[in-house]
Structures are given as structure tokens and as C-alpha cells.
Amino acid sequence: MVKHPLIYRPFLSGVYAVSAGLYRLGAQAIPWLDPPAPEHHTFAFDDTYAPFIASKAAAHRRAAWEYMGEAALGPDLREAALTHIARTLAADSGGRVTWDGRTLRNRALGWQATLNLRWNAVEDLQRFDAPDAALVHDLTPLHALDFLGLNAPEDLALIARDPASGRDWLAATHVLSPQHWDPRDKLGRDFVAVHTPVAGSGPMNATAPKLVDAVIARGPFVRFAWGISMTGRLDHHPAAPADADRAPDTTFDPDAAFLRVERQTLAGFPAAHGALFTIRPFTYPLQEAVETPAQARALATALRSMTPEQVVYKGLTQVLPGLLTWLDGRLLDCSL
């Protein structure tokens, strides 16, 4: 279990790029950790666990169906992926979560459920006193994937592939912390269609068949994506209440800005012809994420490497000039 949230700074490369950027989970060092080191966990149970669950619970109460769904998900892949999720939640939780092959119990959230993972059923939900039980006291999980997702800080998605045709598609989503996209829009679509809206994704999409094959057959992997947000809110579903992030009249304010890094893991199930994709957003106050001249310089360089289309896609049109001025000022301040 990770006790404190790690600070990931993928911008230290000095280049903003849309690429697979896969690192072997547990084997390859993450270069922007200090010091660089490999990571072994899938689920990050750290000191921000309760706020993550609170955000997920709020999204669930507002409109659970806007964040989750299935598209031609077969029972073999469902069972393989959900079994992996339950087992790994227990392994990564530092004792908060236990799994005996049928029942998942969360000692922090004060609930447990007996699950039929092949058919996505919650067969018996029980509640008990626990430190954070109030966060989920009024929630009723809709199915097994929903229950597992409500115990994890990470969002979850399943990718399926037809072994006969080679066609892949997004077969399930449980994404309660989306960053300005609607999970329902992606269901049933292949890798290229899912990523085509992402500015600069052309070269990555050109390798889609090989990339999907690697994810299913040669993982697990970890990768990172990043951007700047003008709020620390986790849920930016297009149908959620609007806030200052990406609002037309928003200007850059260093005291309100956050570095948002998504840590994503990919684990394949070759026999079931699919893979699990987890997404965990980390939001750091920008003034804490950029502490040194080298970090300020790298972030400014990476932002300046963005194409105009990427600036628009990342929602930086209104804030980028002020952000770059602030970063350049950090360099001058540090040189005095």
C-alpha cells in the first residue's frame, strides 16, 4: 500500500506527446519518480482514498448510468477481469479489503458483498460500522462491477477483442472520474474510434492492432497522461455541474491551478481475449508540483511543444498565456 500520494511529473520530458508510453508494471523504472523506480501496484490505496470514494459516491448518486455500461461483454472476459480486480484490490489495499473468492469485504467502508463475477451479480450486500462507512451508507451497487469500482480509487474499463476477426472494442466502463468526456460515447467503439478525438493521436492509432495485442498478450503495463486543470475536482463528466475548469471566462490563477496526472494500468487476459484498463487521476496543486527551476522550465517547454489542436483539446486556450507567464516568472524568481 502507498501511504502518501506519489508525485508524478511526466512533463519532465519537456515534450507533450500522445503515445502509448508503456512501462512494464513491476519491471521498468518510472523516470519521473524521485528517485526513478518501478511500480508494482495496480490500485493506489493512499491517504486520498476517502476523498476519492466520496467523489465517486457523489457521481453515483447524481446519475450512475452516465458513467457505466457494457457492450457485448462476454462472460469469460467479465469473470477473468472481475476476478483480477477483486484479487488485486485485496492485495494492494494493505488490509482494508479482503477477498475469499466469493465475498469482498471493505473494512474502511463498512460493507461486504458476495459476488457472482461471471454473471455480474451482487448476491448479498451487508453493512457494518467502519471509519468511512458514511461515504457509501446510502449507495446500492447495481452489479458486481459497480461494487468493485466503488471500492477502488481507480476507474475501470474492459477492452475485448474478437479472436476470429481481430476487431477490438470497449466492452465495459465504470468511470466515475472522467476528465471532460462521456464514458457512454466510447462503449462499443474500437481503439481508433475511442482515441480519434484526442488531438495528436494519429501516430498512436496507426499502431492500434499491435498495441492492443501487446496489452492483451504481453502486459501488465503502466502509462501516464497529464494536463493542467483549474480545479481539483475529480468528476468532470460533461453532464455534471459546471465549475471553473474550462469555463469560457476562466483565466489562469496559480492558487487555483492543478497538475492532473492520470496513472493508467493495463492487464491482459489472453485466454479471455481482453484486458482491464484502470485510470487513476492524481491532482496536485500546481505550486506544489512545480517546486524547482528545472521543473518550471520542463513544464513550460512541454506546454510550448503542444500543437494548437492539443491546446484546445486540453482546455488550455484561455489559461495558457497566463500559465506560461507564471512559469517564466518562476524561473526568474529562482535566479535572483
Secondary structure, DSSP 4 states (H G I P E B T S, - for coil): --SS-----GGGGS----S---EETTTSEETTSSS-EE---SS--STTHHHHHHHHHHHHHHHGGGTEEESS--HHHHHHHHHHHHHHHHHHTTTSEEE-SSEEEETTTTEEEEEETTTTEEEEEEE---TTGGGTTT---SSHHHHHHHH-SSEEEEEEE-TTT--EEEEEEE-SS-BS--HHHHTT--HHHHHTTSTT-HHHHHTHHHHHHHHHHH--EEEEEEEEESS--S-B-TTSPP-STT-TT----TTT-EEEEEEEEEEEEGGGTEEEEEEEEEEEEHHHH--SHHHHHHHHHHHHTS-HHHHHHTT-TTTHHHHHHHHHHHHHHHH-
